[in-house]
Amino acid sequence: MAKISKVLDEIHRIREEIYEEEKGLTTEEVLKKIHSESERIMKKYNLKLRRVENKETVRV
Protein backbone atom coordinates (compact mmCIF):
# COMPACT_ATOMS: atom_id res chain seq x y z
CA MET A 1 0.00 0.00 0.00
CA ALA A 2 2.85 2.38 0.78
CA LYS A 3 4.27 1.78 -2.71
CA ILE A 4 1.01 2.91 -4.30
CA SER A 5 0.97 6.00 -2.11
CA LYS A 6 4.50 6.93 -3.20
CA VAL A 7 3.58 6.49 -6.86
CA LEU A 8 0.46 8.62 -6.45
CA ASP A 9 2.48 11.30 -4.65
CA GLU A 10 4.94 11.35 -7.56
CA ILE A 11 2.13 11.62 -10.10
CA HIS A 12 0.59 14.46 -8.11
CA ARG A 13 3.95 16.29 -7.96
CA ILE A 14 4.44 15.94 -11.72
CA ARG A 15 0.92 17.20 -12.43
CA GLU A 16 1.54 20.22 -10.19
CA GLU A 17 4.76 20.99 -12.10
CA ILE A 18 2.94 20.81 -15.42
CA TYR A 19 0.17 23.05 -14.09
CA GLU A 20 2.70 25.64 -12.88
CA GLU A 21 4.45 25.60 -16.27
CA GLU A 22 1.23 26.03 -18.25
CA LYS A 23 -1.04 28.14 -16.03
CA GLY A 24 -0.14 31.43 -17.72
CA LEU A 25 -0.26 30.09 -21.28
CA THR A 26 -3.04 30.64 -23.76
CA THR A 27 -4.81 27.68 -25.32
CA GLU A 28 -2.83 28.21 -28.51
CA GLU A 29 0.47 28.20 -26.60
CA VAL A 30 -0.48 24.98 -24.78
CA LEU A 31 -1.34 23.34 -28.11
CA LYS A 32 2.00 24.45 -29.59
CA LYS A 33 3.79 22.97 -26.58
CA ILE A 34 1.93 19.68 -26.92
CA HIS A 35 2.71 19.60 -30.64
CA SER A 36 6.43 20.22 -30.14
CA GLU A 37 6.68 17.67 -27.31
CA SER A 38 4.92 15.05 -29.40
CA GLU A 39 7.35 15.73 -32.28
CA ARG A 40 10.28 15.31 -29.89
CA ILE A 41 8.95 11.97 -28.58
CA MET A 42 8.22 10.72 -32.11
CA LYS A 43 11.80 11.50 -33.18
CA LYS A 44 13.34 10.08 -30.00
CA TYR A 45 11.60 6.73 -30.38
CA ASN A 46 11.56 6.75 -34.19
CA LEU A 47 7.77 6.61 -34.31
CA LYS A 48 6.04 6.98 -37.65
CA LEU A 49 2.67 8.26 -36.55
CA ARG A 50 0.26 10.07 -38.80
CA ARG A 51 -0.96 13.38 -37.44
CA VAL A 52 -4.37 14.75 -38.36
CA GLU A 53 -4.54 18.52 -38.23
CA ASN A 54 -7.95 19.85 -37.31
CA LYS A 55 -8.72 23.14 -39.02
CA GLU A 56 -11.60 23.97 -36.71
CA THR A 57 -11.16 26.22 -33.73
CA VAL A 58 -10.39 24.36 -30.54
CA ARG A 59 -13.02 24.86 -27.85
CA VAL A 60 -11.90 24.86 -24.25
Buried (B, 14 or more C-beta within 10 A) or exposed (E): EEEEEEEEEEEEEEEEEEEEEEEEEEEEEBEEBEEEEEEEEEEEEEEEEEEEEEEEEEEE
